[in-house]
Amino acid sequence: RGFPSTLVFCVDKKSDVNITVRNALNAVYTDQEMRCIDLEESQMKNRGFWNVLWTWGKPNVDPSVLLVWQKINHFFSSPELTRKDRMSQHIGLLAAHRAGEPFRILPETYSLPDQFLACASAIGRDNGSLWIVKPKALSRGRGIYLINSQSMIPKQGSVVVSRYVSNPLLLDGFKFDLRLYVVVTSFQPLQAFFYKAGFARLASVRYTTKPEHLDNSFVHITNTSIQRRNYDNRNKRASNGYKIPFDEVLKVLERRNGVNAVQLMEDIEQLILASLISVEHMIPQSVSSFELFGYDVIVDENHKPWLIEVNSSPSLSSENEMDRKIKSKMVEDVIRLVSPVRFDRNDLGELLLRRMKSSRWSRTMPRSSLELRQQINSELQNVLNGKLPRQIIDEVPSCKKIKKFKKIAPTKTSQRMLRLKKRIVSASKRRSEASMNA
């Protein structure tokens, strides 16, 4: 009431999400164009009220009742990508094939307790090698530790155990990984955008693989939530904590380490595509969904990037100026990319009321599909003020302000990798059928 065509954003109350998204909205829209309200349970269920729902966790909404122009910042099956066990399973099936080289982006990984014996066997064959244990569904570095023997394998708990990338590329002797951002607006067909402004996260203690430092998180775990606890080490790279902007890191690696930055970027983009393509068949299409994913990538001394994990709801906290600059601008660009459509709530209410009152509605529907589409489109034109939601998969809003997004799917590379996946899946089915018939 009082704002029939105003864009309404319902935003999670979680502080870092709420503050960053609100700041971004205020930069994109005027007060007359947009209203931002804190997310309430009743608002989630009122499907005719809001334009965009931005939550930190899984939204408590039935996707089947959403209007086609409403947007939610999650795909309901995205844990197929963001849970460490499921992701490794999907990628591993493709990587195991002899033609699966483009999908060999993960360190050797075992899911416990199901693969306990295989994990123990692998660690036993390579005595003294380093492995890293992670809970399957936690984030921010919680519950992560290193092991180097069979006796240290956890006997309980739902975890993954991965071969540790023990030869990482270093910055001034410190381990680092890359936090990069990807927006997916469709999985079937795949439409994804790489955001060019991420950052490197550095450890606060010089890197070493000596056994006495095996349990030192400040050496091995680069998550900012871990490194900020190291009050004894003030090597904080000026005022930005243990972070360096991604574009600066590329320049440093090129200058000091001889890294071909162009090639590294191509390899990283292919890594991202491989992960998305490995799960695209598991995530049903939802016209109302989009999602911002946080990719954690580590580069080894041979300049090969490895996928560590994919985060749903990556942190939007702004602890320093670099955070504020990168994350706020990124959310602004996500909003511009998604380009939510205004709708007239008064016209929508009148339309629904007319249909409810018409007891003969079902008998008076146009018989031909063309007439039906024309009638529906005419009604939608009124509700949506003459506009329709973006439907063409290749169509990207023509806005110069989102130039930091690079479309990585659909592209020639993504189409080639999708065809490779289909060949691998078909070959695996034939091999399985032949084995059953033998």
Salt bridges, closest charged atoms under 4 A:
ASP16 OD1 - LYS14 NZ 2.92
GLU33 OE2 - ARG342 NH2 3.89
ASP38 OD1 - ARG22 NH2 3.05
GLU40 OE2 - LYS13 NZ 3.03
GLU80 OE2 - ARG86 NH1 3.79
GLU80 OE1 - HIS90 NE2 2.73
ASP85 OD2 - ARG83 NH2 2.98
ASP85 OD2 - LYS136 NZ 3.91
GLU101 OE1 - ARG104 NH1 2.84
GLU108 OE1 - ARG163 NH2 3.13
ASP126 OD2 - ARG163 NH1 2.78
ASP172 OD1 - ARG256 NH1 2.61
ASP177 OD2 - ARG201 NH2 2.83
GLU269 OE1 - LYS406 NZ 3.06
GLU280 OE2 - LYS421 NZ 2.82
GLU291 OE2 - HIS74 ND1 3.01
ASP296 OD1 - ARG179 NE 2.67
ASP296 OD2 - ARG201 NH2 3.24
GLU309 OE1 - LYS84 NZ 3.96
GLU309 OE1 - LYS134 NZ 3.89
GLU319 OE2 - ARG228 NH2 2.00
GLU321 OE1 - ARG324 NE 3.39
ASP323 OD1 - LYS243 NZ 2.89
ASP323 OD1 - LYS327 NZ 3.74
GLU332 OE1 - ARG336 NH1 3.60
ASP333 OD1 - ARG336 NH1 3.45
GLU379 OE1 - ARG355 NH2 2.45
